[in-house]
């Protein structure tokens, strides 16, 4: 079973200069994908790209802010007329951002806008992989929350969720629960284009963001201790899962969230 790329497709990775983004980019490059890496900082993103270029692929860089209304338009303009074989949306904010409104805007509103744009560009047999979180499993699927996820526009989703989750910690979890809901909702539309959409819920991963959470929250440290594998995951372990989901080997997987968490969700009984 080989993790070969979609024929003639380019893979886009958002948040490519961060810990998980680097792991995803590295594993996609190892699987033979040509890449378009995007993040806020052009220099940092180029530094990642420089380590991945070889004679078998191309790695390009686009600097942009996922939260900008015209980000999807600018991103796909950078892609040009080349087919979109895969999109892995890693970019997001954790509670350390300390701004609930911005967390909602980046994690769910911007993700909805990006997915809507990707639907018009995704190649046949292509895949979109969204990064959710194990925190999403701590959010009850109440009728009020589900109604908020299904608001008519992305900005209305943000407004509705902000009322339900006004703190950074709650905003993070509920916005990531929205990513899973979005994955399920959009599977049919992507299937109509003979393409797929899936989400991954990472557990505690060895990144700067997770280390900040561990240093500031005793509850996060207790979760690490409760994990069956009793360790942080590595960014490349998320990257390997993403590369698999973007490959033909995962051709019958769509509309579902896949935890990559060392068994923590099971250990917590979620």
C-alpha positions as CSV (number, residue, x, y, z in Angstrom):
1,X,0.0,0.0,0.0
2,X,1.8,3.1,-1.2
3,X,0.9,6.7,-0.2
4,X,1.1,8.0,-3.7
5,X,-0.2,11.5,-4.4
6,X,-3.2,12.4,-6.5
7,X,-2.2,12.4,-10.2
8,X,-0.9,15.8,-11.2
9,X,-2.2,17.4,-8.0
10,X,-0.6,20.0,-5.8
11,X,-1.0,19.8,-2.0
12,X,-1.6,22.9,0.1
13,X,-0.7,23.0,3.7
14,X,-1.8,26.0,5.8
15,X,0.0,26.8,9.1
16,X,3.0,25.2,7.5
17,X,5.6,27.0,9.6
18,X,4.2,25.7,12.9
19,X,5.0,22.4,14.6
20,X,2.2,20.2,13.2
21,X,2.3,22.0,9.9
22,X,6.0,21.2,9.5
23,X,5.2,17.5,10.2
24,X,2.4,17.4,7.7
25,X,4.5,19.1,5.0
26,X,7.4,16.8,5.6
27,X,5.3,13.6,5.3
28,X,3.5,14.9,2.2
29,X,6.8,15.7,0.6
30,X,8.1,12.2,1.5
31,X,5.0,10.8,-0.2
32,X,5.9,12.6,-3.5
33,X,3.6,15.6,-3.3
34,X,4.5,18.9,-4.8
35,X,3.6,21.5,-2.2
36,X,2.2,25.0,-1.7
37,X,3.0,26.0,1.9
38,X,1.3,28.9,3.5
39,X,1.6,30.7,6.8
40,X,1.7,34.2,8.2
41,X,5.5,34.6,8.1
42,X,7.1,34.3,4.6
43,X,10.6,33.8,5.9
44,X,9.7,31.1,8.4
45,X,7.6,29.3,5.7
46,X,10.4,29.5,3.2
47,X,12.8,28.0,5.7
48,X,10.5,25.0,6.0
49,X,10.2,24.8,2.2
50,X,13.9,24.9,1.7
51,X,14.3,21.6,3.7
52,X,11.8,19.8,1.5
53,X,12.8,20.7,-2.0
54,X,14.4,18.0,-4.1
55,X,14.6,16.9,-7.7
56,X,11.2,15.1,-7.6
57,X,8.9,17.8,-6.3
58,X,8.4,21.6,-6.1
59,X,7.7,23.4,-2.9
60,X,6.3,27.0,-3.1
61,X,5.5,29.5,-0.5
62,X,2.5,31.9,0.0
63,X,2.4,34.3,2.9
64,X,-1.1,35.1,4.1
65,X,-3.5,35.4,7.1
66,X,-6.2,32.7,7.2
67,X,-8.5,35.2,9.0
68,X,-8.5,37.7,6.1
69,X,-11.7,37.6,4.1
70,X,-9.9,37.4,0.8
71,X,-7.4,34.8,1.9
72,X,-9.0,31.9,0.0
73,X,-9.1,34.0,-3.2
74,X,-5.4,35.0,-2.8
75,X,-4.4,31.4,-2.0
76,X,-6.0,29.8,-5.0
77,X,-4.7,32.6,-7.2
78,X,-1.2,31.5,-6.1
79,X,-2.2,27.9,-7.1
80,X,-3.1,29.2,-10.6
81,X,-4.8,26.7,-12.9
82,X,-3.0,23.7,-11.4
83,X,-5.3,21.0,-9.9
84,X,-5.7,20.9,-6.2
85,X,-4.9,17.4,-5.2
86,X,-5.0,17.9,-1.4
87,X,-5.5,20.6,1.2
88,X,-4.5,20.1,4.8
89,X,-5.7,23.0,7.0
90,X,-3.4,23.1,10.0
91,X,-3.6,26.8,10.8
92,X,-5.5,27.6,14.0
93,X,-5.4,29.2,17.4
94,X,-5.2,27.6,20.8
95,X,-6.6,29.2,24.1
96,X,-3.2,30.8,24.6
97,X,-4.3,33.4,22.1
98,X,-6.5,34.7,24.9
99,X,-9.1,36.2,22.5
100,X,-12.2,34.1,22.1
101,X,-13.6,36.1,19.2
102,X,-10.4,35.7,17.2
103,X,-10.2,32.0,18.1
104,X,-13.7,31.5,16.7
105,X,-12.9,33.6,13.6
106,X,-9.7,31.6,12.7
107,X,-10.7,28.1,13.8
108,X,-14.2,27.9,12.3
109,X,-15.2,30.9,10.3
110,X,-12.0,31.0,8.2
111,X,-12.1,27.2,7.9
112,X,-15.6,27.3,6.5
113,X,-14.6,30.0,4.0
114,X,-11.5,27.9,3.0
115,X,-13.5,24.7,2.6
116,X,-16.2,26.5,0.5
117,X,-13.4,27.8,-1.9
118,X,-11.7,24.4,-2.0
119,X,-15.0,22.7,-3.1
120,X,-14.7,24.6,-6.4
121,X,-11.1,23.7,-7.0
122,X,-10.6,20.2,-5.6
123,X,-9.5,17.6,-8.2
124,X,-11.2,14.3,-8.8
125,X,-9.9,11.8,-6.2
126,X,-8.5,14.8,-4.2
127,X,-8.9,15.2,-0.4
128,X,-9.3,18.0,2.2
129,X,-8.0,17.2,5.7
130,X,-9.0,19.6,8.5
131,X,-7.3,19.7,11.9
132,X,-9.7,19.5,14.7
133,X,-8.7,18.6,18.3
134,X,-9.4,16.0,21.0
135,X,-10.9,19.0,22.9
136,X,-13.8,18.8,20.5
137,X,-14.9,15.6,22.2
138,X,-15.5,17.5,25.4
139,X,-18.2,19.6,23.9
140,X,-21.8,18.2,24.2
141,X,-23.7,18.1,20.9
142,X,-26.7,20.0,22.1
143,X,-29.4,21.3,19.8
144,X,-28.3,24.9,20.5
145,X,-24.7,24.2,19.5
146,X,-25.6,22.2,16.4
147,X,-27.9,25.1,15.3
148,X,-25.0,27.5,15.7
149,X,-22.8,25.3,13.5
150,X,-25.5,25.4,10.8
151,X,-26.0,29.2,10.8
152,X,-26.4,30.5,7.2
153,X,-23.0,32.2,6.8
154,X,-19.5,31.7,8.3
155,X,-19.7,35.0,10.2
156,X,-23.0,34.1,11.7
157,X,-21.5,30.8,12.9
158,X,-18.8,32.8,14.7
159,X,-21.4,35.2,16.3
160,X,-23.6,32.3,17.5
161,X,-20.7,30.4,18.9
162,X,-19.2,33.4,20.7
163,X,-22.4,33.7,22.7
164,X,-22.2,30.1,23.7
165,X,-18.4,30.1,24.3
166,X,-17.1,33.5,25.4
167,X,-13.9,32.4,27.0
168,X,-10.7,31.3,25.1
169,X,-10.8,27.8,26.5
170,X,-14.4,27.2,25.6
171,X,-14.0,28.9,22.2
172,X,-11.2,26.6,21.3
173,X,-13.1,23.4,22.1
174,X,-16.4,24.5,20.6
175,X,-14.7,25.8,17.4
176,X,-12.9,22.6,16.9
177,X,-16.1,20.7,17.5
178,X,-17.4,22.8,14.6
179,X,-14.6,21.6,12.4
180,X,-15.8,18.0,12.9
181,X,-19.4,19.1,12.2
182,X,-18.2,20.9,9.0
183,X,-16.4,17.7,7.9
184,X,-19.6,15.6,8.2
185,X,-21.8,18.3,6.6
186,X,-19.5,18.8,3.5
187,X,-18.8,15.1,2.8
188,X,-21.7,14.9,0.3
189,X,-20.7,18.0,-1.6
190,X,-17.1,16.8,-1.9
191,X,-18.4,13.3,-2.9
192,X,-20.4,14.9,-5.8
193,X,-17.0,16.0,-7.1
194,X,-15.5,12.5,-6.5
195,X,-13.4,14.0,-3.7
196,X,-13.2,13.5,0.1
197,X,-13.1,15.6,3.3
198,X,-11.8,14.2,6.6
199,X,-10.7,15.7,9.9
200,X,-8.0,14.7,12.3
201,X,-8.2,15.3,16.1
202,X,-4.7,15.4,17.5
203,X,-4.1,14.8,21.1
204,X,-1.3,16.4,23.0
205,X,1.4,17.0,20.4
206,X,5.0,18.1,21.1
207,X,4.7,21.7,19.7
208,X,5.4,25.1,21.2
209,X,1.6,25.6,21.6
210,X,1.2,22.3,23.6
211,X,4.2,23.0,25.7
212,X,2.7,26.4,26.6
213,X,-0.6,24.8,27.5
214,X,1.3,22.2,29.7
215,X,3.1,25.0,31.5
216,X,0.0,27.0,32.2
217,X,-2.7,24.4,32.8
218,X,-2.6,21.7,35.4
219,X,-5.5,20.0,33.8
220,X,-3.5,19.5,30.6
221,X,-0.7,18.0,32.6
222,X,-3.2,15.6,34.2
223,X,-4.5,14.6,30.7
224,X,-0.9,13.7,29.6
225,X,-0.5,11.5,32.7
226,X,-3.8,9.8,31.9
227,X,-2.9,9.0,28.3
228,X,-2.4,5.3,27.6
229,X,0.9,6.0,25.8
230,X,2.0,8.5,28.5
231,X,3.8,10.8,26.1
232,X,3.3,13.7,23.8
233,X,2.7,12.8,20.1
234,X,5.1,14.0,17.5
235,X,4.2,16.4,14.6
236,X,5.3,13.8,12.1
237,X,2.8,11.3,13.6
238,X,0.0,13.7,12.6
239,X,1.7,14.3,9.3
240,X,1.8,10.5,8.6
241,X,-2.0,10.3,9.3
242,X,-2.6,13.3,7.0
243,X,-0.5,11.9,4.2
244,X,-2.4,8.6,4.4
245,X,-5.8,10.4,4.3
246,X,-4.7,12.4,1.2
247,X,-3.6,9.3,-0.6
248,X,-5.5,6.8,-2.8
249,X,-5.0,4.3,0.1
250,X,-7.7,6.2,1.9
251,X,-10.0,6.4,-1.1
252,X,-13.1,5.2,0.8
253,X,-12.7,7.4,3.9
254,X,-14.7,10.6,4.0
255,X,-17.0,12.6,6.3
256,X,-15.4,11.4,9.5
257,X,-13.1,12.6,12.3
258,X,-10.1,10.4,13.1
259,X,-8.5,10.9,16.6
260,X,-4.7,10.7,16.6
261,X,-4.2,11.1,20.3
262,X,-2.4,8.1,21.8
263,X,-5.7,6.7,23.2
264,X,-6.4,9.7,25.3
265,X,-10.0,10.2,24.2
266,X,-10.7,6.6,25.1
267,X,-9.0,6.9,28.4
268,X,-11.1,9.9,29.3
269,X,-14.3,8.1,28.4
270,X,-15.3,10.7,25.7
